[in-house]
Amino acid sequence: MLALTSHDARRWEPKRLRHRLFCIAGSLARHARRTRLHLAATAPDTRLLIAGLQRLNRMRAPT
């Protein structure tokens, strides 16, 4: 919910959030000591999920 401040998805109920964002097909790939997440480009909310993950990565951890 912290990552979706500028989108209507912030107001989605937990069931709808799970259905729309957490059910996007993806696979984990490991190469050169890095783990990468490959998401389905054809899913309707893939860009929203990527934007949310990028926003979470930019946030500082609480001290």
Distance bins in CASP14 RR format, pairs under 12 A and 6 or more apart:
PFRMAT RR
TARGET T0000
AUTHOR 0000-0000-0000
RMODE 2
METHOD distances of the structure
MODEL  1
1 7 0 0 0 0 0 1 0 0 0 0 0
1 9 0 0 0 0 1 0 0 0 0 0 0
1 10 1 0 1 0 0 0 0 0 0 0 0
1 11 0 0 0 0 1 0 0 0 0 0 0
1 12 0 0 0 0 1 0 0 0 0 0 0
1 13 0 0 0 0 0 1 0 0 0 0 0
1 14 0 0 0 0 1 0 0 0 0 0 0
1 17 0 0 0 0 1 0 0 0 0 0 0
1 21 0 0 0 0 0 1 0 0 0 0 0
1 52 0 0 0 0 0 1 0 0 0 0 0
1 55 0 0 0 0 0 1 0 0 0 0 0
1 56 0 0 0 0 0 1 0 0 0 0 0
2 9 0 0 0 0 0 1 0 0 0 0 0
2 10 0 0 0 0 1 0 0 0 0 0 0
2 52 0 0 0 0 1 0 0 0 0 0 0
2 53 0 0 0 0 0 1 0 0 0 0 0
2 55 1 0 0 1 0 0 0 0 0 0 0
2 56 1 0 0 1 0 0 0 0 0 0 0
2 57 0 0 0 0 0 1 0 0 0 0 0
2 58 0 0 0 0 0 1 0 0 0 0 0
2 59 1 0 0 1 0 0 0 0 0 0 0
2 62 0 0 0 0 0 1 0 0 0 0 0
3 9 0 0 0 0 1 0 0 0 0 0 0
3 10 0 0 0 0 1 0 0 0 0 0 0
3 17 0 0 0 0 0 1 0 0 0 0 0
3 21 0 0 0 0 0 1 0 0 0 0 0
3 48 0 0 0 0 1 0 0 0 0 0 0
3 49 0 0 0 0 1 0 0 0 0 0 0
3 50 0 0 0 0 0 1 0 0 0 0 0
3 51 1 0 0 1 0 0 0 0 0 0 0
3 52 1 1 0 0 0 0 0 0 0 0 0
3 53 1 0 0 1 0 0 0 0 0 0 0
3 54 0 0 0 0 1 0 0 0 0 0 0
3 55 1 0 1 0 0 0 0 0 0 0 0
3 56 1 0 1 0 0 0 0 0 0 0 0
3 57 0 0 0 0 1 0 0 0 0 0 0
3 58 0 0 0 0 1 0 0 0 0 0 0
3 59 0 0 0 0 1 0 0 0 0 0 0
4 10 1 0 1 0 0 0 0 0 0 0 0
4 11 0 0 0 0 1 0 0 0 0 0 0
4 12 0 0 0 0 1 0 0 0 0 0 0
4 17 0 0 0 0 1 0 0 0 0 0 0
4 20 0 0 0 0 0 1 0 0 0 0 0
4 21 0 0 0 0 1 0 0 0 0 0 0
4 45 0 0 0 0 0 1 0 0 0 0 0
4 48 1 0 0 1 0 0 0 0 0 0 0
4 49 0 0 0 0 1 0 0 0 0 0 0
4 50 0 0 0 0 0 1 0 0 0 0 0
4 51 0 0 0 0 1 0 0 0 0 0 0
4 52 1 0 0 1 0 0 0 0 0 0 0
4 53 0 0 0 0 0 1 0 0 0 0 0
4 54 0 0 0 0 0 1 0 0 0 0 0
4 55 0 0 0 0 1 0 0 0 0 0 0
4 56 0 0 0 0 1 0 0 0 0 0 0
5 11 0 0 0 0 0 1 0 0 0 0 0
5 51 0 0 0 0 0 1 0 0 0 0 0
5 52 0 0 0 0 1 0 0 0 0 0 0
5 55 1 0 0 1 0 0 0 0 0 0 0
5 56 0 0 0 0 0 1 0 0 0 0 0
5 59 0 0 0 0 0 1 0 0 0 0 0
6 48 0 0 0 0 0 1 0 0 0 0 0
6 51 0 0 0 0 1 0 0 0 0 0 0
6 52 0 0 0 0 1 0 0 0 0 0 0
6 55 0 0 0 0 1 0 0 0 0 0 0
7 17 0 0 0 0 0 1 0 0 0 0 0
7 20 0 0 0 0 0 1 0 0 0 0 0
7 21 0 0 0 0 0 1 0 0 0 0 0
7 45 0 0 0 0 1 0 0 0 0 0 0
7 47 0 0 0 0 0 1 0 0 0 0 0
7 48 1 0 0 1 0 0 0 0 0 0 0
7 49 0 0 0 0 0 1 0 0 0 0 0
7 51 1 0 0 1 0 0 0 0 0 0 0
7 52 0 0 0 0 1 0 0 0 0 0 0
7 55 0 0 0 0 0 1 0 0 0 0 0
8 16 0 0 0 0 0 1 0 0 0 0 0
8 17 0 0 0 0 0 1 0 0 0 0 0
8 20 0 0 0 0 0 1 0 0 0 0 0
8 45 0 0 0 0 0 1 0 0 0 0 0
8 48 0 0 0 0 1 0 0 0 0 0 0
9 16 0 0 0 0 1 0 0 0 0 0 0
9 17 1 0 0 1 0 0 0 0 0 0 0
9 18 0 0 0 0 0 1 0 0 0 0 0
9 19 0 0 0 0 0 1 0 0 0 0 0
9 20 1 0 0 1 0 0 0 0 0 0 0
9 21 1 0 0 1 0 0 0 0 0 0 0
9 22 0 0 0 0 0 1 0 0 0 0 0
9 44 0 0 0 0 0 1 0 0 0 0 0
9 45 1 0 0 1 0 0 0 0 0 0 0
9 47 0 0 0 0 0 1 0 0 0 0 0
9 48 1 0 0 1 0 0 0 0 0 0 0
9 49 0 0 0 0 1 0 0 0 0 0 0
9 51 0 0 0 0 1 0 0 0 0 0 0
9 52 0 0 0 0 1 0 0 0 0 0 0
10 16 0 0 0 0 0 1 0 0 0 0 0
10 17 0 0 0 0 1 0 0 0 0 0 0
10 21 0 0 0 0 0 1 0 0 0 0 0
10 48 0 0 0 0 0 1 0 0 0 0 0
10 52 0 0 0 0 0 1 0 0 0 0 0
10 55 0 0 0 0 0 1 0 0 0 0 0
11 17 0 0 0 0 1 0 0 0 0 0 0
12 18 0 0 0 0 1 0 0 0 0 0 0
12 19 0 0 0 0 1 0 0 0 0 0 0
12 20 1 0 0 1 0 0 0 0 0 0 0
12 21 0 0 0 0 1 0 0 0 0 0 0
12 22 0 0 0 0 0 1 0 0 0 0 0
12 45 0 0 0 0 0 1 0 0 0 0 0
12 48 0 0 0 0 0 1 0 0 0 0 0
13 19 0 0 0 0 1 0 0 0 0 0 0
13 20 0 0 0 0 0 1 0 0 0 0 0
14 20 0 0 0 0 0 1 0 0 0 0 0
14 21 0 0 0 0 0 1 0 0 0 0 0
14 22 0 0 0 0 0 1 0 0 0 0 0
15 21 0 0 0 0 0 1 0 0 0 0 0
15 22 0 0 0 0 0 1 0 0 0 0 0
15 23 0 0 0 0 0 1 0 0 0 0 0
16 22 0 0 0 0 0 1 0 0 0 0 0
16 23 0 0 0 0 0 1 0 0 0 0 0
16 45 0 0 0 0 0 1 0 0 0 0 0
17 23 0 0 0 0 0 1 0 0 0 0 0
17 24 0 0 0 0 0 1 0 0 0 0 0
17 45 0 0 0 0 1 0 0 0 0 0 0
17 48 0 0 0 0 0 1 0 0 0 0 0
17 49 0 0 0 0 0 1 0 0 0 0 0
17 52 0 0 0 0 0 1 0 0 0 0 0
18 24 0 0 0 0 0 1 0 0 0 0 0
18 45 0 0 0 0 0 1 0 0 0 0 0
19 43 0 0 0 0 0 1 0 0 0 0 0
19 44 0 0 0 0 0 1 0 0 0 0 0
19 45 0 0 0 0 1 0 0 0 0 0 0
20 43 0 0 0 0 1 0 0 0 0 0 0
20 44 1 0 0 1 0 0 0 0 0 0 0
20 45 1 0 1 0 0 0 0 0 0 0 0
20 46 0 0 0 0 0 1 0 0 0 0 0
20 48 0 0 0 0 1 0 0 0 0 0 0
20 49 0 0 0 0 1 0 0 0 0 0 0
21 39 0 0 0 0 0 1 0 0 0 0 0
21 43 0 0 0 0 1 0 0 0 0 0 0
21 44 0 0 0 0 0 1 0 0 0 0 0
21 45 1 0 1 0 0 0 0 0 0 0 0
21 46 0 0 0 0 1 0 0 0 0 0 0
21 47 0 0 0 0 0 1 0 0 0 0 0
21 48 1 0 0 1 0 0 0 0 0 0 0
21 49 1 0 1 0 0 0 0 0 0 0 0
21 50 0 0 0 0 0 1 0 0 0 0 0
21 51 0 0 0 0 0 1 0 0 0 0 0
21 52 0 0 0 0 1 0 0 0 0 0 0
21 53 0 0 0 0 0 1 0 0 0 0 0
22 39 0 0 0 0 0 1 0 0 0 0 0
22 43 0 0 0 0 0 1 0 0 0 0 0
22 45 0 0 0 0 0 1 0 0 0 0 0
22 48 0 0 0 0 0 1 0 0 0 0 0
22 49 0 0 0 0 1 0 0 0 0 0 0
23 39 0 0 0 0 0 1 0 0 0 0 0
23 40 0 0 0 0 0 1 0 0 0 0 0
23 43 0 0 0 0 1 0 0 0 0 0 0
23 44 0 0 0 0 0 1 0 0 0 0 0
23 45 0 0 0 0 1 0 0 0 0 0 0
23 46 0 0 0 0 0 1 0 0 0 0 0
23 49 0 0 0 0 0 1 0 0 0 0 0
24 37 0 0 0 0 0 1 0 0 0 0 0
24 38 0 0 0 0 0 1 0 0 0 0 0
24 39 1 0 1 0 0 0 0 0 0 0 0
24 40 1 0 1 0 0 0 0 0 0 0 0
24 41 0 0 0 0 0 1 0 0 0 0 0
24 42 0 0 0 0 1 0 0 0 0 0 0
24 43 1 0 1 0 0 0 0 0 0 0 0
24 44 0 0 0 0 1 0 0 0 0 0 0
24 45 1 0 0 1 0 0 0 0 0 0 0
24 46 1 0 1 0 0 0 0 0 0 0 0
24 47 0 0 0 0 0 1 0 0 0 0 0
24 48 0 0 0 0 1 0 0 0 0 0 0
24 49 1 0 0 1 0 0 0 0 0 0 0
24 50 0 0 0 0 1 0 0 0 0 0 0
24 53 0 0 0 0 0 1 0 0 0 0 0
25 37 0 0 0 0 0 1 0 0 0 0 0
25 38 0 0 0 0 1 0 0 0 0 0 0
25 39 1 0 0 1 0 0 0 0 0 0 0
25 40 1 0 1 0 0 0 0 0 0 0 0
25 41 0 0 0 0 1 0 0 0 0 0 0
25 42 0 0 0 0 1 0 0 0 0 0 0
25 43 1 0 0 1 0 0 0 0 0 0 0
25 44 0 0 0 0 0 1 0 0 0 0 0
25 45 0 0 0 0 0 1 0 0 0 0 0
25 46 0 0 0 0 1 0 0 0 0 0 0
25 49 0 0 0 0 0 1 0 0 0 0 0
26 36 0 0 0 0 0 1 0 0 0 0 0
26 37 1 0 0 1 0 0 0 0 0 0 0
26 38 1 0 1 0 0 0 0 0 0 0 0
26 39 1 0 1 0 0 0 0 0 0 0 0
26 40 1 0 1 0 0 0 0 0 0 0 0
26 41 0 0 0 0 0 1 0 0 0 0 0
26 42 0 0 0 0 0 1 0 0 0 0 0
26 43 0 0 0 0 1 0 0 0 0 0 0
26 46 0 0 0 0 1 0 0 0 0 0 0
26 49 0 0 0 0 0 1 0 0 0 0 0
26 50 0 0 0 0 0 1 0 0 0 0 0
27 35 0 0 0 0 0 1 0 0 0 0 0
27 36 0 0 0 0 1 0 0 0 0 0 0
27 37 1 0 0 1 0 0 0 0 0 0 0
27 38 1 0 1 0 0 0 0 0 0 0 0
27 39 0 0 0 0 1 0 0 0 0 0 0
27 40 0 0 0 0 1 0 0 0 0 0 0
28 34 0 0 0 0 0 1 0 0 0 0 0
28 35 1 0 1 0 0 0 0 0 0 0 0
28 36 1 0 0 1 0 0 0 0 0 0 0
28 37 1 0 1 0 0 0 0 0 0 0 0
28 38 1 0 0 1 0 0 0 0 0 0 0
28 39 0 0 0 0 0 1 0 0 0 0 0
29 35 1 0 0 1 0 0 0 0 0 0 0
29 36 1 0 1 0 0 0 0 0 0 0 0
29 37 1 0 0 1 0 0 0 0 0 0 0
29 38 1 0 0 1 0 0 0 0 0 0 0
29 39 0 0 0 0 0 1 0 0 0 0 0
30 36 1 0 0 1 0 0 0 0 0 0 0
30 37 0 0 0 0 0 1 0 0 0 0 0
30 38 0 0 0 0 0 1 0 0 0 0 0
31 38 0 0 0 0 0 1 0 0 0 0 0
37 46 0 0 0 0 0 1 0 0 0 0 0
37 49 0 0 0 0 1 0 0 0 0 0 0
37 50 0 0 0 0 1 0 0 0 0 0 0
37 53 0 0 0 0 1 0 0 0 0 0 0
38 46 0 0 0 0 0 1 0 0 0 0 0
38 50 0 0 0 0 0 1 0 0 0 0 0
39 45 0 0 0 0 1 0 0 0 0 0 0
39 46 1 0 1 0 0 0 0 0 0 0 0
39 47 0 0 0 0 1 0 0 0 0 0 0
39 48 0 0 0 0 0 1 0 0 0 0 0
39 49 1 0 0 1 0 0 0 0 0 0 0
39 50 1 0 0 1 0 0 0 0 0 0 0
39 53 0 0 0 0 1 0 0 0 0 0 0
40 46 1 0 0 1 0 0 0 0 0 0 0
40 47 0 0 0 0 0 1 0 0 0 0 0
40 49 0 0 0 0 0 1 0 0 0 0 0
40 50 0 0 0 0 0 1 0 0 0 0 0
41 47 0 0 0 0 1 0 0 0 0 0 0
41 49 0 0 0 0 0 1 0 0 0 0 0
41 50 0 0 0 0 0 1 0 0 0 0 0
43 49 0 0 0 0 1 0 0 0 0 0 0
43 50 0 0 0 0 0 1 0 0 0 0 0
45 51 0 0 0 0 0 1 0 0 0 0 0
45 52 0 0 0 0 0 1 0 0 0 0 0
46 52 0 0 0 0 0 1 0 0 0 0 0
46 53 0 0 0 0 0 1 0 0 0 0 0
47 53 0 0 0 0 0 1 0 0 0 0 0
47 54 0 0 0 0 0 1 0 0 0 0 0
48 54 0 0 0 0 0 1 0 0 0 0 0
48 55 0 0 0 0 0 1 0 0 0 0 0
49 55 0 0 0 0 0 1 0 0 0 0 0
49 56 0 0 0 0 0 1 0 0 0 0 0
50 56 0 0 0 0 0 1 0 0 0 0 0
50 57 0 0 0 0 0 1 0 0 0 0 0
51 57 0 0 0 0 0 1 0 0 0 0 0
51 58 0 0 0 0 0 1 0 0 0 0 0
52 58 0 0 0 0 1 0 0 0 0 0 0
52 59 0 0 0 0 0 1 0 0 0 0 0
53 59 0 0 0 0 0 1 0 0 0 0 0
END
